[in-house]
Amino acid sequence: MIFYDCPTAPNPRRARMFIAEKGLTLECHNISIAKGEQLGEAFKAVNPQATVPVLITDAGTALTENLGIAAYLEATHPEPPLMGETAEEKGLVLMWNAIAEQQGGVPIAEALRNGNPFFADRAIPGPSDYGQIPELVSRGLERTEKFFELLEQRLQVSPYLATHKFTLADISTFVFVEFARVVKMRIPAANEATLAWHAGIKQRPSAQL
């Protein structure tokens, strides 16, 4: 397998943590978003959508989305299970992973990409250029605040997001919570359950990568 990574971006970090939790060591190629390498012809030959991460499977298939990468690795390397064991757990993991993406990752990205001059005309990842919409910055920040509230409510009654064990949903949520620093947002000091959950994951070897 071959893994295309970017050390500074959240979505590749999610895949990187999943790979590490599976105990795998893969051939890795770093793609610099800061240098625009994802838009070069060499990388677009790997992924025409010009996004990272990408996992090239043993059969040569290019998987370009985190959920696809996770599903493939879970099927080929089932231990430790990171996407649930029972039917209910599998549903909960995918549900909370979607919540993390749509209610955490998306608003943080909107606030960053529509407010930072670096992303002028690059407000949406991919091969096409899109202009910034400044109004999305405030909405993104407000939605991120609500995301932190949602996490605290959930983590007050559950040790992890989806089940009683660490899963893909925790990886996605942890990465987005950490990435919120780019829009100057942190876990509120009063959110003790979230802070404890974050501190625990921070100690995992996969979180150090």
Stockholm file with secondary structure:
# STOCKHOLM 1.0

chainA/1-209         MIFYDCPTAPNPRRARMFIAEKGLTLECHNISIAKGEQLGEAFKAVNPQATVPVLITDAGTALTENLGIAAYLEATHPEPPLMGETAEEKGLVLMWNAIAEQQGGVPIAEALRNGNPFFADRAIPGPSDYGQIPELVSRGLERTEKFFELLEQRLQVSPYLATHKFTLADISTFVFVEFARVVKMRIPAANEATLAWHAGIKQRPSAQL
#=GR chainA/1-209 SS CEEEECTTSHHHHHHHHHHHHTTCCCEEEECCTTTTGGGSHHHHTTCTTCCSCEEECTTCCEECSHHHHHHHHHHHSCSSCCSCSSHHHHHHHHHHHHHHIIIIIHHHHHHHHTTCGGGTTBSSCSSSCBCCCTHHHHHHHHHHHHHHHHHHHHHTTCSSSSSSSCCHHHHHHHHHHHHGGGGTCCCCTTCHHHHHHHHHHHTSGGGGC
#=GC SS_cons         CEEEECTTSHHHHHHHHHHHHTTCCCEEEECCTTTTGGGSHHHHTTCTTCCSCEEECTTCCEECSHHHHHHHHHHHSCSSCCSCSSHHHHHHHHHHHHHHIIIIIHHHHHHHHTTCGGGTTBSSCSSSCBCCCTHHHHHHHHHHHHHHHHHHHHHTTCSSSSSSSCCHHHHHHHHHHHHGGGGTCCCCTTCHHHHHHHHHHHTSGGGGC
//
